[in-house]
């Protein structure tokens, strides 16, 4: 069995270089390979020949790599669109900031603070869009295991970027606060809301890292997180404005409440069984 383990280890090392193959997929392929080898050995075929036949049945490493490349996250249309939008929006924010600071003295702390937080919100919005696309498509047909694994990595990358940018934005904001008012932190409602957003993003990232939830759980949680972020970011602002305007500013809550209500509907749809909008369930490969 030592030669078998060594052969499989070498095969796994070769195939692990394929982009888009996560540990779970590799384990699944190895398990299938071992089962095939065991069945061939049980039929009386020598172990060395059984290993060779099983690997031939599974396919050459190059073919397996090409097959998984077809199932990479980028092949899902919403992911490609969102990636393109991320670049366009980042450049738009940068251009808008350059125009803004041309009309007033440049402040590095403030500029970095605004830019990083704006990018963080863009990433969160795009993750929210992906969550809606996921729920809509899953309502008609479930995702294949390989596609689901790829989308789990997409959620992880987006969450990591959002969390890192929020952290940087808070650090730059503290630098600006120290420069402007002589303090790093003042427990202002907007500062507290920013901290709440950071804690949510860090917690969501930790859950992905240590609990490894399903792709449906991740996208439903990202939709719920979007509601949390909307409430945390705009709640304190509307509260302050409403208090100053004796309640008239609370009319601004209507579109936000509408967004939260729509978001709640998509969360409920995400919790429903896959393919619930069609009689005949299929699989999106």
Secondary structure, DSSP 8 states (H G I E B T S, - for coil): -HHHHHHHHHHHHHHTTSTT--HHHHHHHHHHHHHHHHHHHHTT--HHHHHHHHHHHH--HHHHHHHHHHTSGGGSHHHHHHHHHHHHHHHHHHHHHHHHHHSS---HHHHHHHHHHHHHHHHHHHHHHHHHHHHHHHHHSEE-HHHHHHHHHHHHHHHHHHHHHHHHHHHHHHHHHHHHHS-S----HHHHHHHHHHHHHHHHHHHHHHT---HHHHHHHHHHHHHHHHHHHHHHHHHHHHHHTTTGGGGGHHHHHHHHHHHHHHHHHHHS-TTTTSSS--EE-
